[in-house]
Amino acid sequence: MGCVRVVPCLDVNNGRVVKGVGFQNLKEKGDPLLFARMYEAQGADELVFLDVGATVESRKMTLKVLEEVSSEIFIPLTAGGGIASEEDMRSVLRAGADKVSLCSAALRDPELIRRGAAVFGSQCIVISIDARRVGERWHACTHGGQRDTGIDAIDWGKRCRELGAGEILLNSIDRDGTQAGYDLELIRAMSEAVDIPVIASGGAGTREQLLEGVTRGKADAVLLASLLHDGKLTVKMIKDFFRKKGVDVPC
């Protein structure tokens, strides 16, 4: 196990941070700038910025808010939502992001991954996989989890790796916002299937559950939203706990 990153996530809609359960019933949480500053001060290793309404509303990402956030922080920033072309990627990177996150557009046009990696480098291309459990498998979904593609999520992760993706952001739709714990089976299956970093997302409610995502799920990073937004934990508390349990985290 390498160095495990702790990554806060800002789901942004109409310029405000929002959070729901199972990608539904979004409630406003506050100002993205304030959250970004706070998480950097707490020791976050990276930040993920997702314009959650962009794909659902068939629009481009709101770059103004992204620019404001990127100008305030110095940690790596991944941005996603409504990115559907190399030009979109270029705009997002110009607005201050270090990496782009693709989800629905990559499923629609897998070659977009290859083209993006060729132009910007694999390290820039993060594939966000919104996975919903269907029987003994998981399906990759699009449009904020609303549309089931029927594509096996683990197979899709492998394909993304072959096409040049540098990282996978793995979201469990079933666990999202529940704070009932990660879908460890899903995380482990993906982590064992690909040789690129997997970020676990969806369901963490305690430090112990975060630790399980890393030890049992074999994730390379943990993504958090509700837990941090509601002040139940801080990034520092999580990192201190990980260190105490023998998990290596960046300083």
C-alpha positions in Angstrom: 0.0 0.0 0.0 1.4 3.4 -1.0 0.7 6.8 0.4 -3.1 7.2 0.9 -4.6 10.6 -0.1 -7.5 12.3 1.7 -9.6 14.2 -0.9 -12.6 16.4 -0.1 -15.2 16.7 -2.8 -17.2 19.8 -3.6 -20.4 19.0 -5.5 -21.4 22.4 -6.9 -24.7 23.5 -8.4 -25.6 27.1 -9.2 -22.5 28.3 -7.5 -23.2 26.6 -4.2 -21.9 23.4 -2.6 -24.7 20.8 -2.4 -25.1 17.3 -1.1 -27.8 14.6 -1.4 -28.3 10.9 -0.8 -28.0 8.5 -3.7 -27.4 11.6 -6.0 -30.9 12.8 -5.2 -32.6 15.5 -3.0 -29.6 17.9 -3.1 -29.4 20.3 -0.1 -27.3 23.4 -0.1 -24.3 23.3 2.2 -22.5 26.6 1.5 -19.9 28.6 -0.3 -17.4 26.6 -2.4 -14.6 29.1 -1.7 -15.0 28.9 2.0 -15.0 25.1 1.9 -11.9 25.0 -0.4 -9.9 27.3 1.8 -10.9 25.3 5.0 -10.0 21.9 3.5 -6.6 23.1 2.3 -5.9 24.5 5.7 -6.9 21.2 7.3 -4.3 19.4 5.2 -6.3 18.0 2.2 -4.0 16.4 -0.4 -6.2 17.3 -3.3 -9.7 18.7 -4.0 -12.4 17.5 -6.4 -14.8 20.0 -7.9 -17.9 18.5 -9.6 -20.5 20.7 -11.4 -23.3 18.2 -10.6 -26.0 19.8 -12.7 -24.0 20.2 -15.9 -24.6 16.8 -17.6 -28.1 16.4 -16.3 -29.0 19.9 -17.6 -27.0 19.3 -20.8 -24.8 22.3 -20.3 -21.1 23.1 -19.9 -19.4 23.4 -16.6 -19.7 26.8 -14.8 -16.1 27.9 -15.2 -16.4 31.1 -13.2 -16.8 29.3 -9.8 -14.0 26.9 -10.8 -11.7 29.8 -11.5 -12.5 31.4 -8.2 -11.7 28.2 -6.3 -8.5 27.4 -8.2 -7.2 30.9 -7.5 -7.6 30.4 -3.8 -5.9 27.0 -3.3 -2.5 25.5 -4.1 -3.3 21.8 -3.8 -4.1 19.7 -6.9 -7.6 20.3 -8.2 -9.7 17.8 -10.3 -12.8 19.2 -12.0 -15.7 17.5 -13.7 -19.2 18.0 -14.9 -20.4 18.5 -18.5 -16.9 17.8 -20.1 -17.6 16.3 -23.5 -14.7 17.2 -25.8 -11.0 18.0 -25.8 -11.9 21.7 -26.1 -13.9 21.4 -22.8 -10.9 19.7 -21.2 -8.7 22.6 -22.3 -11.1 25.2 -20.9 -11.3 23.4 -17.6 -7.5 23.1 -17.3 -7.1 26.8 -18.3 -9.5 27.7 -15.6 -7.0 26.3 -13.1 -7.8 22.6 -12.8 -4.9 20.1 -12.7 -7.0 17.1 -13.9 -10.3 16.6 -15.6 -12.9 14.1 -14.5 -15.0 12.5 -17.3 -18.1 10.3 -16.7 -21.1 10.3 -19.0 -19.2 11.6 -22.1 -16.6 8.9 -21.8 -19.3 6.2 -21.8 -20.9 7.8 -24.8 -17.5 8.2 -26.6 -14.8 6.0 -25.1 -12.2 7.3 -27.6 -12.5 10.7 -25.8 -10.3 9.1 -23.1 -7.6 8.2 -25.6 -7.7 11.6 -27.3 -7.6 13.4 -23.9 -4.6 11.3 -22.7 -2.7 11.9 -26.0 -3.1 15.7 -25.7 -2.9 16.3 -22.0 -1.3 13.2 -20.6 -2.8 10.2 -18.7 -2.1 11.9 -15.4 -4.7 14.5 -16.3 -7.5 12.1 -17.1 -9.6 10.9 -14.2 -12.6 8.7 -15.0 -15.5 9.0 -12.7 -17.5 5.8 -12.6 -21.0 6.0 -11.0 -21.7 2.4 -10.1 -25.1 1.0 -9.0 -25.3 -2.6 -7.7 -27.5 -4.9 -9.9 -27.6 -8.4 -8.5 -24.0 -9.6 -8.1 -22.5 -7.0 -10.4 -22.4 -3.2 -10.7 -23.5 -1.2 -13.7 -22.0 2.1 -14.8 -24.5 4.9 -14.9 -24.7 8.3 -16.5 -26.4 11.6 -16.0 -25.8 11.8 -12.3 -26.7 8.2 -11.7 -30.1 8.5 -13.5 -29.4 6.3 -16.5 -28.2 2.7 -16.3 -26.0 1.9 -19.3 -26.1 -1.8 -18.5 -22.2 -1.8 -18.9 -20.4 -3.7 -16.2 -18.6 -1.1 -14.0 -15.5 -3.2 -13.4 -15.1 -4.1 -17.1 -15.5 -0.4 -17.9 -12.8 0.5 -15.4 -10.4 -1.9 -17.2 -11.3 -0.4 -20.6 -10.7 3.1 -19.3 -7.2 2.0 -18.2 -6.5 0.6 -21.6 -7.6 3.8 -23.3 -5.2 5.9 -21.2 -7.0 7.0 -18.0 -4.6 7.8 -15.2 -7.0 7.4 -12.3 -10.5 6.1 -11.4 -12.9 7.9 -9.1 -15.3 5.2 -8.1 -18.7 6.3 -6.7 -21.2 3.9 -5.2 -24.6 5.4 -6.0 -26.2 3.0 -3.4 -24.0 4.3 -0.6 -23.7 8.0 -1.6 -24.5 10.3 1.3 -25.7 7.5 3.5 -22.7 7.4 5.8 -23.3 3.7 6.2 -19.8 2.7 5.0 -18.2 2.1 1.6 -19.2 -0.7 -0.8 -16.0 -2.5 0.0 -16.7 -5.3 -2.5 -17.0 -2.8 -5.3 -13.9 -0.9 -4.3 -11.8 -4.0 -3.9 -13.0 -5.5 -7.2 -12.0 -2.3 -9.1 -8.7 -1.9 -7.2 -7.7 -5.5 -8.1 -8.8 -5.1 -11.7 -6.8 -2.1 -12.6 -3.2 -0.9 -12.0 -4.0 2.8 -11.7 -5.1 4.6 -8.5 -8.7 4.1 -7.4 -10.4 6.8 -5.3 -13.1 5.4 -3.1 -16.3 7.5 -2.9 -19.8 7.1 -1.5 -20.8 6.2 2.0 -18.1 6.9 4.5 -19.5 7.8 7.9 -16.7 7.1 10.4 -12.9 7.1 10.5 -13.1 3.3 10.8 -15.1 3.0 7.6 -12.5 5.2 5.8 -9.8 2.9 7.0 -11.7 -0.1 5.7 -11.9 1.5 2.3 -8.1 1.5 2.2 -7.3 -1.8 4.0 -10.1 -4.0 2.9 -11.1 -2.1 -0.3 -7.5 -1.5 -1.3 -8.3 2.1 -2.4 -5.4 4.5 -3.1 -7.4 7.5 -1.9 -10.6 8.3 0.0 -13.1 11.0 -1.2 -15.3 12.7 1.3 -18.1 15.2 1.3 -20.9 15.1 3.9 -18.7 14.0 6.7 -16.5 17.0 6.2 -19.2 19.5 5.2 -21.2 18.8 8.4 -18.1 19.1 10.6 -18.2 15.6 11.9 -14.6 15.1 11.0 -11.7 17.1 9.7 -9.0 16.1 7.2 -6.5 16.3 10.0 -8.5 14.0 12.3 -8.7 11.4 9.5 -4.9 11.6 8.7 -4.0 11.4 12.4 -6.2 8.3 12.7 -4.7 6.7 9.6 -1.1 7.3 10.9 -2.0 5.8 14.2 -3.3 2.7 12.4 -0.1 2.4 10.3 -1.4 3.9 7.1 1.0 6.2 5.3 -0.5 9.5 4.4 1.1 12.7 2.9 2.3 15.3 5.4 
